Structures are given as C-alpha cells and as structure tokens.
Amino acid sequence: MNYEVVVIGSGPGGYVAAIRAAQLGKKTAIVEKYNTLGGTCLNVGCIPSKALLDSSEHFHNAQKRFDEHGIQIKGLELNMPQMIERKNEVVSQTVKGLSFLMSKNKIDVYHGHGKIEDKNTIAIEGSEAVTKIKAEKIIIATGSKPIVPPAFNYDKKRVITSTEALNIKKLPSKMVVIGGGVIGLELGSVFSRLGTEVTVIEYLDGVLPGMDKDCGKELMKTLKKSGVNFFVGHSVQKVVSTNKGVKVEVQKKGSEETFNLEADYCLVAIGRRAYTDGLGLERVGIATDERGRIEVNENLETSQPGIYAIGDVVKGAMLAHKAEEEGVMVAEIIAGQKPHINYNLIPSVVYTWPEVAGVGQTEEQLKASGIPYKVGKFPMKALGRARASMDTEGFVKVLADAKSDEILGVHMVGPRTADMIAEAVALMEFRASAEDVTRISHAHPTYTEAFKEAALAATDNRALHI
C-alpha cells in the first residue's frame, strides 16, 4: 500500500499529526506497536494518572475536609479496585474515541512494530506476519520510556515505574518515590492522599527542576503539610526488593554515610528517555544525540529528507501538548504551509493539588540572562474564591520587563492553575504587558482574579487586596 504520509507512533503527537495530514488531503496511515492507540499518554500516562488524581482528591476531601463544610459521612471506605476500574474505563473511553477519529478521517491503522527499511518503506512486524507499506513522507512519533538505572533493580513488582503504579489494587502502607519531578510528585500525592506514607528522594536541592523555584518551594511546603516526607539533596545508591517490599539505600550529598528506607514499593520517576529501539534509524543514516534523541532541523526534519521526528524523540520538554503542536506543524509543512511554534510559550503543568503551572521565563532564567525585570506576586489566601473553596495554598507570580512592561513569565500554584495558565499563554502570544492584564475585567469571585492582582502588583505595586 502506498501513502503520502505515514506516522510511526500513535501518542498525542502521532495521532494529531495523522489527523492534520488527513485534514489537508493527504492519504495517511498510522503505525502503532501496541494493541490500543494513544501511546503512553492515553494508556499509562496523562489520562489514567489524572483519573487517579481526581479520585484521590475526592477521597481526601471526604475524609479530611467535609466536616468543615458541614457534610458528615459515616463509614467512609476506600475501594481501591473500583478506583482502578474507573480509571481503566476512562482510558477505554478515550482510546475508543481515538479509534473513531482515525476512522472519521479515513486514516489507515496498522498494529505492529514499525521499522524503517529505507526512506520510503516501513516494515510492520505484526503478531503473525510482516506487512510492508510505502510512504512519501514519514513522521517518527515513538515517544519515550522511563529511565531505570540497573542499580535500582527494576522488577515491575516491587520496584516499579508509573506504568505499574497506575494498577496497584491494594493500598500500600509505605512507598518510596525516587525523583521529585512531575511524575514522582503527581503519583506520590495520589497515594499520600489515599493514606500511604510517601517519601520522596530528590538528588537536587529542590523539587520540580526546570520550573520557577518559588513554585517548587510552595508545592513542597504544601505536600509536607499533607504528610509527604522529602529528602532533597540525596541520592539512591541501590534498591533491593523482596516478595514483601523494598529496601532503598540513600546517601546525602557530601556525605559518605548511607541509611536505608523500607517500603512496600519503590516508584522510580527520575525521567524518561527517547524511545527509538528497533526503529531502523541506522538504515537511513539518521543520527541521535548523547541522550538518544533524534537530530532535526528547524522544520523537525531529520538528516534524511522526507523523514521527520516529533515529540519526546526530539529535544525539548517531554509534554503531550508540545508533541501535538509539533505534529500539526510537520503535517502543515508537508502540505506546503509555513507554520511556527513559539517554544517559549508552551506551558508546563503539575496536576497535584494545589496544581502548578508556568509559562515563559522563570525568575532564575531572567537573572542568569541579565534581563531587568519586575515581579508581582499575589497569594491565594487573599482571594475570596479560594477562601470559599478552602483552597488557599499557593500564589500567582507575574514577571514583566522592567522597561517595556511586557510579560516575560507567569507562574502559578493553586486551584485550577492548569486551566488558568491558558490566559497567560494567550496574552503573552500577543506580547501583552502587565498593565494590559490589569485592564481586563475578571469575573468576581474567581481564581483568575489572582492573575490580575499579581499583574497589578507588578505594575507599580498596585495590588488591591493585599
């Protein structure tokens, strides 16, 4: 079979690229290694983790906060298997929706391991046979896999990654999380809110590396209050598992002494690596960097003309929405259009509670670049809507150019900041100033008023409610 565009990988970047290519009139096919479409994000990442985050938040509120609202519940119990079943149903519905979109857009779907034989041929190794298809253009969107060093003895039973953590059906009493990044904190907070004693070990001196440091400090402070233990500035030397649990050997930076932590599970969440195993890149002379990522030009085209790569297999943040933007961009380039992505305006979000979101430059980046800036900050506890919902942890922080007042970065910790950050992205796309935000009417009472107040604080310290 001959196609104009073939996409290898059906995660957020891959399936969006396929849909956009089909919308632009290209005969398109998509190749997926696993039996279901959606990649890591839909099957064992973004979607199932958010389902569990919401479920755990409901349980936590019912157990800890409903009394204060005047709601009394007797005999509250956790049904972990049902929680997992609901998560699975959310995944199933989402994946079925994706299959519908492929059919709607007349995209042919092939299941099996896709391997590039030459610049126009892909061999698909299925369970029973090998199918070969031809493509004028190929888009590589094979995503990433968790990084697990050999010393951690990853066995998928007691030493686990996010994939296995999403299917634990009996609540553990203790869990050690290696890594204070997004995945570690999100899943750590799930189990902590359900009643597990969670300990997070992070090699750096703070959590959420890459995000504004104030955000990491605020979230760690909040998670500590809820019972999560932290060892920052510590490394894990080795992990040993038994049938009943794990023993984690920990060492503080600058010290030779070690100590052991024991738990039911050890969740490894130290990052992910580009997944291009068995893809056949060497056959077409496509190079990868020291971290296994595919080298591409400004159009996301590899060293082999006509073959593109997007998402987690190329440089940049490993974010589903970043992959989606790249998928659309490549499809439009193939169709002869001239799209553009402003990577500075791709937001980062952490779906704990409170949520964390940021876009643009962090304060640390502005300092390192020597850019004169001003800061406006507004605490959630000063917000009427936050007090009404009992979500007073966090703040909104606006960074603006000291001379032009253009917004350079916005960073938030608080309720629904994952949704609130979109306003900042939109305004920054049009190069708005902090004063522009102050002149926009924000409904009262809403969480978004905190953004306006932070902008007022950055504009001659004009915040109204602090």
Sequence and secondary structure as in RCSB ss.txt:
>XXXX:A:sequence
MNYEVVVIGSGPGGYVAAIRAAQLGKKTAIVEKYNTLGGTCLNVGCIPSKALLDSSEHFHNAQKRFDEHGIQIKG
LELNMPQMIERKNEVVSQTVKGLSFLMSKNKIDVYHGHGKIEDKNTIAIEGSEAVTKIKAEKIIIATGSKPIVPP
AFNYDKKRVITSTEALNIKKLPSKMVVIGGGVIGLELGSVFSRLGTEVTVIEYLDGVLPGMDKDCGKELMKTLKK
SGVNFFVGHSVQKVVSTNKGVKVEVQKKGSEETFNLEADYCLVAIGRRAYTDGLGLERVGIATDERGRIEVNENL
ETSQPGIYAIGDVVKGAMLAHKAEEEGVMVAEIIAGQKPHINYNLIPSVVYTWPEVAGVGQTEEQLKASGIPYKV
GKFPMKALGRARASMDTEGFVKVLADAKSDEILGVHMVGPRTADMIAEAVALMEFRASAEDVTRISHAHPTYTEA
FKEAALAATDNRALHI
>XXXX:A:secstr
 EEEEEEE  SHHHHHHHHHHHHTT  EEEEESSSSSSHHHHHHSHHHHHHHHHHHHHHHHHHHTTGGGT   SS
    HHHHHHHHHHHHHHHHHHHHHHHHHTT EEEESEEEEEETTEEEEE SS EEEEEEEEEEE   EEE   G
GG   SSSEE HHHHTT  S  SEEEEE  SHHHHHHHHHHHHHT EEEEEESSSSSSTTS HHHHHHHHHHHHH
TT EEEETEEEEEEEE SS EEEEEEETT   EEEEEESEEEE S EEE  TTS GGGGT  B TTS B   TTS
B SSTTEEE GGGSSS   HHHHHHHHHHHHHHHTT      GGG  EEE SSSEEEEEE  HHHHHHHT  EEE
EEEEGGG HHHHHHT    EEEEEEETTT BEEEEEEEETTHHHHHHHHHHHHHTT BHHHHHTS   SS TTHH
HHHHHHHHTTT  S  
